[in-house]
């Protein structure tokens, strides 16, 4: 029988980022049923990525949470004009 250590609990910051990513879904509402995340590879200009990272850090988010949030916000703004 193998005895494994309990997994480390997520920090409050990690939990906040995960919730933020989930809440950035359609109309800003979290999907209660399932999380349907798809990994993607995106190329950024180095200067833009530096700015993204700085703002994400200032907001207490990780890069992914910031990019997902910014994308959802931009789409909502554009969809209102269509």
C-alpha positions, 0 to 999 in steps of 0.5 A: 500500500502506498501512502501519499502526501496530501496535496498542497492546498491552493493559495488564496491567490490561485483560488482567486485566479481560477474563479476569475478565469471561470467567471470570464465566460459568457456574459461574465457568468461562471459556468456552474456545470463544467469547466471547458478549458482548452489550451492555446499557444499565442505569440505576443510582442515582447513589449506587449507581454511585459505590459500584460504581465505588469497589469496582471500582477497589479490586479493580483492575477496570473497571465492567463486570468488577465488575458481571458478576462481582457478577451471576454471584456473586449468581446462583450464591448464589440458584441454590444455594437453589432 
